Amino acid sequence: MAGRGAGARGARGRAGAGGSGGGGFARGRGAGAGGGPAGPPRTQEEAYSQARAALGSAFEAKKRRGGKKSTRAGKGPRVRVEIPLPPEVSEKAADEVVALLDEGSFVGRGTPLDVRFASPELAALAECPTLSSAAPPPAGAVLVAIGPTAADLTALNALVQRFDWAGAIVVNPEGWEARSVDQSLIPFTRTFEIAYSFLPLSIQGLLGSTSNGAVFRSVEGAKTPAAVPWRIYLMDEDPPKQIAETTKRPGDAEIETTLYNSMAQESPINQGIRAVRTAGEGLMNLLPGREGK
């Protein structure tokens, strides 16, 4: 099998946001303490650490539910990770993924990782003769697919089913929720649990001002990963301010409305309007005949 081997490498510098508009990362803030993350990351290193911890929890939860046989016959955990990476498919992106996964430490140090890009590596596997003649991966290997699109789903499904992977991870899948996805492949996409999602974004506010927000979810430390909520944060504050929480993944319209409403509440102009309105109501109550109204 011609997949890339993932050797141990240190975490790289700041990476741009892949797939999302980027608030990016601030610097110099350590990870939160406790059973799970206190909030979204502020550095690239913290994001990687949080993602690995979430992957570890997802793999452990699968073992608890399915027992030892859960890692055989392709029944290992299937998880999604959404995290800022360099947008281009390149060696730099491969290095970032190697740093993110830290030699499979979330499963066990030295776990073989078979890293494949969405194109052209997955696309080449769409031909059945190519896949059937491929050599099997090492025992206990975890498949890692980077940026698989809706067009890659057929090949990815075949690859996952073909070998006895100890697990499968998709990093930054694209277009999986689109209406154009082949209906027969939707059940396959839903077998991948979102273990970690950090999606930074920027919102244009009043008078040209810009605020940075983020959608965040991590199953780190969760006994029931499916019950972990999605949270929306304003990233301009330290620590980031949570402004919403939902049991289901928020859509674009919901995220935009939530952030705009929060920005409007924090706006000095709107605060001034509220202050004037409150003062005016106080004065009106002093007029004859309006006491207590």
N, C-alpha and C positions, 0 to 999 in steps of 0.2 A: 504494500500500500504506500502510495507516494505522498502521504501527508507530511506536514512539517513537524519536526520534533521540537518540543518546547523545553529548552534548557533553562537553568536558573539565571535570572538577570535581575539587577536592581531596578526599582521603579524609576521611570524616566522623569523628565521635567514636565512642565505644564502642557497639557494637550488641549487642542481645540475641541469644541463640542461637535460631535458627529450626529447629524440628523436633526438637531434642534438648534434654534437660535440660542446664543450662548450668553448667560450671565458669567460663565466660566467659574474659575476658582479664585478665592482669596488665598492668602498665604499665612502660615504660622499658627494654625489652630489645631490642637490635638484632637483625637477622637474622644467621643463622649464615654462616660463610664456607665456601668450597669449591665443588665441582661441584653439590651439592644441599644442601637444608636439613639442618642439624645435628640438628633435632628439630622438634617442633610449635611454633607461634607463641605468643608471650606478649602480643602487642598486636594490635589490629585492623589497623594499618598493616602489620605484619609478615605477618599472614595474607594480606592483599591482595597484597603483594609476592611471597610464596611461590606463591600461586595463579596470578598472571600468569606467573611463571617456569615453572611446570608446564605451563600452557597453551602457552607458547612452545615448550617441548620437545615437547609432543604434536603441535603443528602441524608442527614441523620434522621429526619422525620420520615423519609421514605423507608429507611431500614426498620424503624419502629413499626410502621404500618404493614410492611410486606415481609419482614423477617429476612433471613439470609438469602433466600431464593430471589429476592427483589433485584439483585445485581446480576442475574443470569438471563440468558435468552433475550437480551435487549430490553429487559424490564427494569433497568436502572433508572434513577431519577432523570427527568427531562425538565430542564429549567431555562428560563430566560434571564438575561442580564441586559439592562439598558443603562448606558453610562457614556459620558463624553469621551470620544476617541478621535484621533485624526480622521477627517472625513474621507481622505483618499485611501484606496486599497493599496497598500505599499508595505515595504519592509518595516517602515516606521510603525505602521499600525500593528504589524506582527509583533514587534518588540514591545509595544504597549500592552498587547494581550498577554504576552508572556509575563510581563511585570504584574499585570492584573491577577493572573491565576497563580503566580508564585509556585510553579512546578507542582501544581495539584495539591498544595498543602491543605486545602479545605477537605480533601478526602483522606490523604495520607502522604507524607513526604515521599517524593519520587514517583508518584502516580503518572503513568504514561499519558500524555496529552496528544491527540491527533488533531492539529489545528488546520482548518481548511477555509479558504476564502470562498465567498459566494460565487464569484466569477473570476477566472474560468474553471476553477477546480471542481466545483459542484456541478456546473453545467456539463463538463466533460463526462461526468458519471451518469448523466441522463440516459446514455445508451446502455442497454442491459448487458451486452457482451463485455463492455468495459468493466462494469461493476462485478459481474459474475466471475471474471478472471482476476480480480484484485486480490492481493494477498491479505489475509486477516490481520487485524491489529494485534499488538501484544496483549496478553492476558491482563484484564483489569484496566484497559485503556478507556479514557473518557474522550468522546468526540466533541470538538469545539468548532462550531460553524460561525464565521464572522460575517455579519451583514447579509444573511440570506434574504432574498426578496421573494415575492409571491411566485415569480417565475422559477425559483430554485426549489420550490416545495416538493415537486415530484421527485427530483434527484435526492433531496435530503431525506424524504420519507423512505426511499429505497435504501439509502445508505444506513439509516438508523435501524431498519428492519433486517438488513443483510447480515450484520455481525452482532456478536454478544458483547455489546458495550456495557461497561460498568456505569455509564451515565452519558447523557448528551446535553450540551450547553449551547444555546444560541446567543450570540452577542449582537445586540442592536439589529434585530430583524426589521425589515422594511416592507410596508404594505400588507402585512398579514391580516389586518382588519379591513382591508379594502373590499368593496362589493365585487370587484373583479376576480377575487380569489376563487379558484375551482371549488365548488361546493363539496365535492367528494373529499377534499383535503382539509376542510375546516375542522373535522374531528381530530385530525393529526395535530394541527396547530394548537388545539386546546389541551393537548396532553403536556404542553410545556407550561409549567407554573412560573409566574413572574416572581423570582426570588429577590431581585434587587432592581430598582428603577430610580435613577436620578436624572431628571430632564430639566436642565436650566433653560430659562427663556427670558426675553426682554420685552417690556410693554411700553409703548409710547404713551405718555400721559399728557396732562394739560400743559399748554405753553411750551411744548416741545420737550418736556422733561421725560426721562427714561428711568424706569424702575426694573430691577432684576428680581425675578421670581423663580420658583422651581416646583416641580411635581416630584414627590418622594414616596418610596415604599421600600421597606426592608423586612424580611422575615427572620432576621437574626434573633435568636433566643425564643422564637415563637413555638409553642407546643402544637398549635393549630395554624400553620402558615396561611391557609385559605381565609382565615378570619382577620388577618392583618389589614388595617384600613389604608387608604390612599390619603396623603396629606398635601396641601398646597401651602407654600411658604413665600414670604417676602424675604429676599436674601440681602437686602441693603442694610438690615439691622444686625447687630452682633449681641447675642446669638440670633440666627434667623427667626422670624416671627411666623408662627403657624396661624393661618387665617381661615382654613377650612379643612374638613375631614369628611370622607365619604367611603362607604363600603365597596362601591364599584369604581372602576377606573374612570376618572372624569374625562369628558370629551373636550374638544378644543373650545367650543362655545362656552361650556361651563367654566373652564379655566380662565378664559378671557374675561368673562363677566365677574368672576370672583376677584381677580386681580384689579380690574378697573374699579369695582366697588370699594375695595380696600384702599386703593390709591386716592379715590375721591374723598374717603373719610379722613385720610391723613393729609389732604391738601391744605396748605395754609389759607387759601382762598375760601374753601368750604368751611374751615374752622372759624374764619372771620365772620362768614355769613351766619353760622350757628350762634356765635357769640352775640352778634347784633340782634338776631331774632330773640334770643333768650333775654337780653337786656330790654328789648322792646316790650316783650310780654310782661316783664316785671313792672315796667312803667305803666302799662295799661291797667294792671291790677290795682294801682294806686289811685286811679280815677274814681270819682264818686259813683256809687252804684255797682262797682265791679269787684268789691272785696270778696275774696274767696272763690272768684270765678276762674 
